[in-house]
Amino acid sequence: MTRLHGTLVKWDEARGFGFVLPAQGNTDLFVHVSAFPRPGSPPRVGELVSFEIETAPDGRHRAVRVWRAGGAPARRVPSIDAAQTRRLRHDSSSHRMLSRIAYAAGVGALLLFATGQLRNVDFGDWSLRPHADEARNERIAPVATIAADDRAAFTCDGRTRCSQMSSCAEATFFLRHCPNVQMDGDHDGIPCEQQWCTQ
């Protein structure tokens, strides 16, 4: 499109429009403030401008895409429609959701790793063990050791209570090998703790 030169001959600051007189011609052209580049100082009567001519819907000509002396031509800023706005919001929301999922997964993996490491940490005389059975067996071991000759001396003969035992070794044998015994009330694997197998 042909670019023309002219002078701003009239300007109404309050209403935001004025008229340009082309250098070659004697008919003023309407010009709106939106045709001037932004940001910039307000248009001034008498300033030299270059512009393009466009036909308005009412059939009259007007100056558009005004280029002020020493400046750059006005550029059209593409508008964002409602669909694009919704799409941008959706993309931003999806990005935030993925960030939250990644963060939660990272924290979960860290907790699992830390828990696995703590199971093997030694704290002096005791350790954190993964299974309660191992700890229980370790407690039983000192009091429940039965010599081979003692095992030969004990037999399951129907006794089931601590009052019927004569030693910790005998009570431990009955608890481990004989049915229906009632000598481990707290189910910790140590029989007759108040009578025979005291700590």
C-alpha positions in Angstrom: 0.0 0.0 0.0 1.3 3.5 -0.9 2.6 5.6 2.0 1.9 9.3 1.8 3.2 12.3 3.7 1.4 15.2 5.2 0.8 17.6 8.1 -1.5 17.2 11.1 -3.6 20.3 10.7 -6.3 19.8 13.4 -6.4 17.8 16.6 -9.0 17.4 19.4 -7.2 16.0 22.4 -10.4 15.4 24.4 -12.1 13.4 21.7 -8.9 11.7 20.4 -9.1 12.5 16.7 -8.1 15.1 14.1 -7.3 15.7 10.4 -4.2 15.3 8.2 -3.6 17.4 5.1 -1.6 15.3 2.5 1.4 17.1 1.0 -0.1 16.5 -2.5 -3.8 17.3 -2.1 -6.2 19.8 -0.7 -8.6 17.4 1.2 -8.2 16.8 4.9 -8.2 13.1 6.0 -9.7 12.0 9.3 -7.2 10.3 11.7 -7.9 8.6 15.0 -5.5 8.5 18.0 -5.4 4.7 17.6 -3.6 5.2 14.2 -0.6 6.7 16.0 2.2 4.5 17.4 2.3 3.8 21.1 3.8 4.6 23.4 4.5 8.2 22.4 3.7 11.8 23.1 0.2 13.2 22.1 -0.1 14.3 18.5 0.6 18.0 17.9 -0.9 20.3 15.3 1.8 21.1 12.6 3.8 17.9 13.0 4.9 16.1 9.8 3.6 12.5 9.5 3.5 9.7 6.9 0.5 7.5 6.6 -1.5 5.1 4.5 -5.1 5.6 3.4 -7.9 3.2 4.1 -11.6 3.4 3.2 -13.9 3.4 6.3 -17.2 1.5 6.3 -19.1 4.7 5.6 -17.1 5.1 2.3 -14.9 8.0 3.5 -11.1 7.9 3.4 -9.1 8.1 6.6 -5.4 8.0 7.5 -4.1 4.8 9.2 -0.8 3.4 10.4 0.7 6.8 11.0 4.4 7.2 11.2 5.6 10.2 13.0 8.9 12.0 12.1 11.8 10.2 13.8 9.6 7.3 14.8 8.5 3.9 13.5 5.2 3.1 11.8 2.4 1.9 14.0 2.1 -1.8 14.2 -1.0 -3.9 14.5 -1.1 -5.9 17.8 -2.8 -9.2 17.2 -5.6 -9.7 19.6 -6.2 -12.9 21.6 -9.6 -14.4 21.2 -11.5 -16.2 24.0 -10.5 -19.7 22.7 -6.8 -18.8 22.8 -7.2 -17.4 26.3 -8.9 -20.6 27.5 -6.1 -22.7 25.8 -3.4 -20.6 27.5 -5.1 -21.0 30.9 -5.5 -24.7 30.4 -1.8 -25.1 29.4 -0.7 -23.1 32.5 -3.0 -25.2 34.7 -1.7 -28.5 33.2 1.9 -27.3 33.8 1.2 -26.6 37.5 -0.5 -30.0 38.0 2.5 -31.8 36.4 4.8 -29.9 38.7 2.8 -30.9 41.8 2.8 -34.5 40.7 6.6 -34.5 40.1 7.2 -32.9 43.5 5.0 -35.4 45.3 6.7 -38.3 43.6 10.1 -36.9 44.5 9.1 -36.5 48.2 7.7 -40.1 48.2 10.8 -41.6 46.7 12.9 -39.7 49.3 10.8 -41.0 52.2 11.0 -44.6 50.9 14.8 -44.3 50.6 15.2 -42.8 54.0 13.0 -45.5 55.6 15.0 -48.2 53.9 18.2 -46.7 55.2 17.0 -46.4 58.8 16.2 -50.0 59.0 19.9 -50.8 59.0 21.1 -47.9 61.3 22.9 -49.1 64.4 22.2 -47.0 67.6 24.7 -48.4 70.1 23.2 -51.4 71.9 20.1 -51.7 69.7 19.2 -51.4 66.0 16.1 -50.6 64.1 15.1 -54.0 62.6 12.7 -54.6 59.6 10.9 -57.5 61.3 9.6 -57.8 64.9 10.2 -61.6 64.7 14.0 -61.1 64.5 14.0 -58.8 67.6 11.8 -61.3 69.5 14.1 -64.2 68.6 17.1 -62.2 69.8 15.4 -61.6 73.2 14.6 -65.3 73.5 18.0 -66.5 72.7 19.8 -65.8 76.0 17.1 -67.4 78.2 15.8 -70.1 75.9 19.1 -71.8 75.1 18.6 -75.5 76.0 21.5 -77.8 76.1 21.3 -81.0 74.1 21.4 -83.2 77.3 18.5 -81.1 78.8 16.4 -81.6 75.7 16.8 -85.3 76.2 15.6 -85.0 79.8 12.3 -83.1 78.8 9.3 -84.8 77.2 5.8 -83.5 76.5 3.7 -85.1 79.2 0.6 -83.0 79.2 1.8 -80.2 81.6 0.7 -76.7 80.3 1.3 -74.2 83.2 4.2 -72.4 84.8 3.4 -73.8 88.2 4.1 -77.3 86.8 7.6 -76.4 85.6 10.8 -76.7 87.6 13.2 -74.4 85.5 13.3 -71.8 82.7 14.9 -74.4 80.4 12.0 -76.8 81.0 9.4 -74.1 80.5 11.1 -73.0 77.3 11.2 -76.6 76.0 7.5 -77.0 76.7 6.6 -73.7 75.1 8.6 -74.5 71.9 7.7 -78.2 71.5 4.5 -79.1 73.3 0.8 -78.3 72.4 -1.7 -76.3 74.3 0.8 -74.7 76.7 -0.3 -71.6 78.6 3.0 -70.1 79.8 3.4 -67.0 77.5 0.6 -64.6 78.4 2.2 -61.6 76.6 3.1 -63.7 73.5 6.7 -62.4 73.5 8.2 -65.9 73.2 9.6 -65.9 76.8 7.7 -68.3 79.1 7.0 -67.9 82.8 8.6 -64.5 83.1 7.4 -64.0 86.7 8.3 -67.5 88.0 11.3 -69.0 86.1 12.6 -66.9 83.1 13.0 -63.5 84.9 15.3 -60.9 83.3 
